[in-house]
Amino acid sequence: MTLTEIKIKIQKLYNTNPEIHINIHCNHPKMYYDNEPAIIRGVYPHIFQLEVKEDNQIKSFYMQYEDVLIKRVEIIELTGSTQPSI
């Protein structure tokens, strides 16, 4: 999948159903989420905004499309599987 295809698919999710599930494994900043419900709050030319509820607080952060390409971020709905890969 190319960056352009990723952008198009995320834009489509944002427009149709922004409530998704994500897997994120990053060291800087330190973020580890497995099959976590999230909401796509914004889609921009080089980044997209995600919102996750954690410990009764809403955390908002920006990710690059490249993070999806290199599998640092996995959007379960983009993989087409009904069960998350754990």
TILO-54726 format. One record per residue: x, y, z of N, C-alpha, C in turn; residue number from 1. Coordinates in nm, 2 decimals. Layout:
<recs>
> nu,nv,nw,cau,cav,caw,cu,cv,cw,mardren
> X,Y,Z,X,Y,Z,X,Y,Z,NUM
...
</recs>
This chain:
<recs>
> nu,nv,nw,cau,cav,caw,cu,cv,cw,mardren
> 0.08,-0.12,0.00,0.00,0.00,0.00,0.09,0.12,0.00,1
> 0.05,0.22,-0.08,0.13,0.35,-0.09,0.08,0.45,0.00,2
> 0.16,0.56,0.02,0.11,0.67,0.11,-0.02,0.73,0.06,3
> -0.03,0.74,-0.07,-0.15,0.80,-0.14,-0.27,0.71,-0.11,4
> -0.26,0.58,-0.12,-0.37,0.49,-0.09,-0.41,0.50,0.06,5
> -0.31,0.51,0.15,-0.34,0.52,0.29,-0.41,0.65,0.32,6
> -0.37,0.76,0.26,-0.44,0.89,0.28,-0.58,0.88,0.23,7
> -0.61,0.82,0.12,-0.74,0.81,0.06,-0.83,0.72,0.16,8
> -0.78,0.61,0.21,-0.85,0.52,0.29,-0.88,0.59,0.43,9
> -0.79,0.66,0.48,-0.81,0.73,0.61,-0.91,0.84,0.59,10
> -0.90,0.91,0.48,-1.00,1.02,0.45,-1.14,0.96,0.44,11
> -1.15,0.85,0.37,-1.28,0.78,0.36,-1.34,0.74,0.49,12
> -1.25,0.68,0.58,-1.30,0.64,0.71,-1.34,0.77,0.79,13
> -1.27,0.88,0.78,-1.30,1.00,0.85,-1.44,1.05,0.80,14
> -1.47,1.04,0.67,-1.60,1.09,0.62,-1.71,1.00,0.65,15
> -1.69,0.87,0.65,-1.80,0.77,0.67,-1.82,0.72,0.81,16
> -1.71,0.68,0.88,-1.72,0.63,1.01,-1.59,0.65,1.08,17
> -1.58,0.76,1.15,-1.45,0.80,1.21,-1.41,0.72,1.34,18
> -1.51,0.64,1.39,-1.48,0.55,1.51,-1.41,0.43,1.47,19
> -1.29,0.41,1.51,-1.20,0.30,1.46,-1.14,0.23,1.58,20
> -1.06,0.13,1.56,-0.97,0.06,1.66,-0.83,0.07,1.61,21
> -0.74,0.09,1.70,-0.60,0.11,1.66,-0.50,0.03,1.74,22
> -0.39,-0.01,1.68,-0.27,-0.06,1.75,-0.16,0.04,1.73,23
> -0.10,0.09,1.83,0.01,0.18,1.82,0.12,0.13,1.91,24
> 0.24,0.13,1.85,0.36,0.09,1.93,0.47,0.19,1.89,25
> 0.49,0.30,1.98,0.59,0.40,1.96,0.67,0.42,2.08,26
> 0.80,0.45,2.06,0.88,0.48,2.18,0.89,0.63,2.21,27
> 0.89,0.71,2.10,0.90,0.86,2.11,0.79,0.93,2.04,28
> 0.69,0.98,2.10,0.65,0.97,2.24,0.61,0.83,2.27,29
> 0.62,0.79,2.40,0.58,0.66,2.44,0.43,0.63,2.44,30
> 0.39,0.55,2.34,0.25,0.52,2.33,0.24,0.37,2.29,31
> 0.16,0.30,2.37,0.13,0.16,2.34,-0.02,0.13,2.36,32
> -0.08,0.10,2.24,-0.23,0.07,2.24,-0.25,-0.05,2.16,33
> -0.33,-0.14,2.21,-0.36,-0.27,2.14,-0.52,-0.27,2.13,34
> -0.57,-0.27,2.01,-0.71,-0.28,1.98,-0.79,-0.18,2.06,35
> -0.74,-0.06,2.07,-0.80,0.05,2.14,-0.90,0.13,2.06,36
> -1.02,0.15,2.11,-1.11,0.24,2.03,-1.06,0.38,2.02,37
> -1.07,0.44,1.91,-1.03,0.57,1.88,-1.12,0.64,1.78,38
> -1.10,0.77,1.77,-1.18,0.85,1.68,-1.09,0.93,1.59,39
> -1.11,0.93,1.46,-1.03,1.02,1.37,-1.10,1.16,1.38,40
> -1.02,1.26,1.43,-1.08,1.39,1.45,-1.04,1.49,1.34,41
> -0.94,1.46,1.26,-0.90,1.55,1.16,-0.81,1.48,1.06,42
> -0.82,1.52,0.93,-0.73,1.46,0.83,-0.67,1.58,0.75,43
> -0.54,1.59,0.75,-0.47,1.70,0.69,-0.37,1.64,0.58,44
> -0.31,1.73,0.51,-0.22,1.68,0.40,-0.11,1.59,0.44,45
> -0.05,1.60,0.55,0.06,1.52,0.59,0.04,1.44,0.72,46
> -0.06,1.47,0.79,-0.09,1.41,0.92,-0.24,1.39,0.94,47
> -0.27,1.31,1.04,-0.41,1.29,1.08,-0.42,1.29,1.23,48
> -0.53,1.33,1.29,-0.55,1.35,1.43,-0.63,1.24,1.49,49
> -0.59,1.17,1.59,-0.66,1.07,1.66,-0.69,1.11,1.80,50
> -0.80,1.06,1.85,-0.84,1.08,1.99,-0.87,0.95,2.06,51
> -0.81,0.93,2.18,-0.83,0.80,2.25,-0.87,0.84,2.39,52
> -0.96,0.76,2.45,-1.00,0.78,2.59,-0.92,0.69,2.68,53
> -0.84,0.75,2.77,-0.75,0.67,2.86,-0.76,0.72,3.00,54
> -0.80,0.64,3.09,-0.81,0.67,3.23,-0.91,0.79,3.25,55
> -1.02,0.78,3.19,-1.13,0.88,3.19,-1.08,1.02,3.14,56
> -0.97,1.02,3.06,-0.93,1.15,3.00,-0.92,1.12,2.85,57
> -0.94,1.23,2.78,-0.93,1.22,2.63,-0.79,1.27,2.59,58
> -0.72,1.18,2.52,-0.59,1.21,2.47,-0.59,1.23,2.32,59
> -0.54,1.34,2.28,-0.54,1.37,2.13,-0.40,1.38,2.08,60
> -0.37,1.32,1.97,-0.24,1.32,1.91,-0.25,1.31,1.76,61
> -0.14,1.36,1.70,-0.12,1.36,1.55,-0.03,1.25,1.51,62
> -0.06,1.18,1.40,0.02,1.08,1.35,0.04,1.11,1.20,63
> 0.16,1.06,1.15,0.18,1.08,1.00,0.13,0.95,0.93,64
> 0.10,0.97,0.80,0.06,0.86,0.72,0.17,0.76,0.71,65
> 0.29,0.81,0.71,0.41,0.72,0.71,0.41,0.62,0.82,66
> 0.36,0.66,0.94,0.35,0.57,1.05,0.26,0.45,1.02,67
> 0.16,0.47,0.94,0.07,0.35,0.90,0.15,0.27,0.80,68
> 0.22,0.33,0.71,0.30,0.26,0.61,0.41,0.17,0.67,69
> 0.48,0.22,0.77,0.58,0.14,0.83,0.53,0.06,0.95,70
> 0.40,0.06,0.97,0.33,-0.03,1.07,0.36,0.01,1.21,71
> 0.39,0.13,1.24,0.40,0.18,1.37,0.26,0.21,1.43,72
> 0.17,0.24,1.33,0.03,0.26,1.37,-0.05,0.16,1.28,73
> -0.14,0.08,1.33,-0.22,-0.01,1.26,-0.37,0.03,1.28,74
> -0.44,0.06,1.18,-0.58,0.09,1.19,-0.65,-0.04,1.15,75
> -0.72,-0.10,1.25,-0.78,-0.23,1.22,-0.87,-0.23,1.10,76
> -0.95,-0.13,1.09,-1.05,-0.12,0.98,-0.98,-0.11,0.84,77
> -0.86,-0.07,0.83,-0.79,-0.06,0.71,-0.73,-0.20,0.67,78
> -0.71,-0.29,0.77,-0.65,-0.42,0.73,-0.76,-0.51,0.68,79
> -0.88,-0.48,0.70,-0.99,-0.56,0.65,-1.02,-0.68,0.73,80
> -0.95,-0.70,0.84,-0.98,-0.82,0.93,-1.09,-0.78,1.03,81
> -1.17,-0.88,1.06,-1.27,-0.85,1.16,-1.22,-0.87,1.30,82
> -1.12,-0.95,1.32,-1.05,-0.97,1.45,-0.92,-0.90,1.44,83
> -0.88,-0.83,1.55,-0.75,-0.76,1.55,-0.64,-0.86,1.56,84
> -0.53,-0.82,1.50,-0.41,-0.91,1.51,-0.34,-0.87,1.63,85
> -0.32,-0.97,1.72,-0.25,-0.94,1.85,-0.12,-1.01,1.85,86
</recs>
